[in-house]
Amino acid sequence: MNYTDSPSAQEVARVKSYVGKIVVAVLLGIIGLGLLFSIKSVDAGEVAVVTRFGAVTGRVLYPGVNTIVPFIEGVKYINTKFMLYETMKPEDVKNSKTDYKDGPVDTTTKDGQPVDVYYTITFSIDPTQSTWVINKFGGESALVDKIIRAQTRSIARTLPANFSAEELYVGVGRNKVAKEIFNEIQPIFSRNGIILDSVLVRELGWDPSYVKAISEKQMASVQIDTEANKALQAKYQKEARITQAEGQAKEQELQKLTLTPQLLQKLWIEAWEKGGSQVPQIITSDNAGMFLNVAR
């Protein structure tokens, strides 16, 4: 009995057909994946920097549907919306919705008083500088860490040394520090593709003993002012009494100069009649032992 190991022509054709179908399917899959990977959607508030084998091409994709060369080009997204960097207390970190959170900056004032600075930086990444940002820092997080965090903390630690603790304790002092931080970091941000919107010093954390001392000082100052006001009021009251007495004395002096027997008689008659009685024609003076005839 003879056996043959050679496949028949029909079987060979069938295998070739299967292989061809597989190849076509693979090619169609690759093409489909290529088309899928070539389409890049960019949302509002972000841009995408195109890279080719990891290198930045200089091409930037803006919000909308965009295409790239599949398997060769890729993209790196950058958030261009306004973001917040804040220093805060550890217990506030959990509930904060700030984009970037950090601890307070501890420093000292001109007169050596320790103070913690709590501030907020509002910023965005300049979309026109996104290629440079990716080239220089690799992404948003590195940019925030190396520029925003490092620079603002350094400046916030240095500036309070220009003010006394008492100057910073009032709200005007905090506003001055915020303004100076803004002026210091604005050119640094601009050079690194960051748009600085605002700087706010929310709070200055003082040692409890200093707060107590300031409160006592303010209370003492208020008490001094109160006592000064009382003394000034007493002085004015004294001067008013003196002025009134002087006026009365002058009035009496003038009356002495202007009183005549006829005027006295007239005043006496008016006073008598004012009481509702008739003026008697003869009045006896027991003390003087004389009679006064009053003519009506």
Buried (B, 14 or more C-beta within 10 A) or exposed (E): EEEEEEEEEEEEEEEEEEEEEEEEEEEEEEEEEEEEBBEBEBEEEBBBBBBEEEEBBEBBBEBEEBEBEBEEBBBBBBBBEBBBBBBBEEEEEEEEEBBBBBEBBEBEBBEEBBBBBBBBBBBBBBBEBBBBBBEBBEBBEEBBEBBBBEBBBEBBBBBBEEBBBBBBBEEEBBEBBBEBBBEBBBEBBEEBBBBBBEBBBEBBBBEEEBEEBBEEEEEEEEEEEEEEEEEEEEEEEEEEEEEEEEEEEEEEEEEEEEEEEEEEEEEEEEEBEEEEEEEEEEEEEEEEEEEEEEEE
